[in-house]
């Protein structure tokens, strides 16, 4: 059985990586996680997705936002006494 990720072209992956990098820019300025880390986390989630999102670009932007929020909330919990 073929996975949807196997049918994606290198150009599509590069385009999606650029979208993830753009969406993550300016979201995380701490040294704990960089915007590159955020973009990488989002791309990893895309690779692991069972089904191809209907609109990959919108999916990347949404997941970037929710992943950033999750990372920020985990930092708050770590810094609490």
C-alpha positions, 0 to 999 in steps of 0.5 A: 500500500502506497503512502500519500507522502511517497507521491509528493514531489521534491518541489512540493516538499520544498514549497511546504518547507518554505511555508512552514518556515515563513509561518514560524518566523517571529513566533518564537524568539526564545533560545529554548526553541527557534523558529526553525525548530517550530518549522521542523516540528510542523513538517514532522507532523505532516510526514506522520499524517495518515492522510494528505490534508485537503489544503496542505498550505492552510494545514501547515499554517494552522498546525504552526499556530497550534504547535507554537501555542503548545510549546509556549504552554509547556514552557509556562508549566516548566517555569512554574514552581 
